[in-house]
Amino acid sequence: MESLVAGVTQEPIRPLHPTSPIRIPIRITPGRPGFSRIACGDAAHPLDATGALRAQLALAFVLENILGLPQCIAYGMQLANVEVKTDVAMACALAMESTLCFLGMDARIDPTNKESDHD
């Protein structure tokens, strides 16, 4: 792979789990009136300790520094759990999904939620 800097080669990003990637679900559910709750990860799709730490650090960066959302303590096996205005919930979920996918994780917005339909 070519690099923009002379003499430096870039290695392609490899998935964390190349043989059996663990899917990380992102769900959008109703919250208070006018708000939606976005939850990322669950007990049915656990990550190993290293993967969970990488995901939590990346999500904290996206939520706090880019979207300006305070990262709340996630319960159970969740990696993140935030409440946002309903009109920006999909954009926030997409930012979370793309960040985790960039790290080589298989993150997907759960299509079974009515609020997460973005076709």
ABEGO torsion letter per residue (X at the ends): XBBABBGBBBBBBBBABAABBBBBBBBBBBBBBGBBBBBBEBAABBBBAAAAAAAAAAAAAAAAAAAGBBBBBBBEABABBBBBBAAAAAAAAAAAAAAAAAAGBBBBBBAABAAABAX
